[in-house]
């Protein structure tokens, strides 16, 4: 499928990942979370009590 349109040149990758309406979690090979978007943070805050 061909793409439609063009992404702005000044778009931030992290902003784009945070804007996706899905939980996105980036972890290393030992499953340590390096980054998660705001949707994932909201989900974790509902199921985990942070110390």
N, C-alpha and C positions, 0 to 999 in steps of 0.2 A: 504494500500500500504506500503510495506516495504521500509525503508530508504536504501540509498546506500552511503557507505563511512562513515567517522567519522569526526566530527568537531575537529579542533585543540584545545588542552586543554587551550592554552593561548589566545583564542579569546575574545575580549571585547564585551560585550552585546551592549553597545552604538555604537561601531564601526560597528557591524553587522546591527543594526537598521538603522544607517546612510547610509550604503551601499545598502540598498534595494532601488530599483528605484521607490518608491512610497512615497507619502506624509504621514508622521507619526507624529501625534500630541498627546502628553500625557497631559491630563488636570485633575484637581481635580473635585469634585462633584459640585463645583460652576462655572465650566467652565473656571477657570484660567489656562492658559497654563503653565505647569511646564517644558516641554521640547518639542522640535520639531527637526526633522532631517533637513539636509541641503536642501533636496528637498522641504519640507514644507516652510522653511525659504525663499527660492527663490520664491515660489508661493506667499507668503504673501508680499514679497517686490514688487511684480508686482501689487498687488491689494490694498495695504494699505500704506499710508504715515505714517511712524513712527515719533513720536514727540521726 
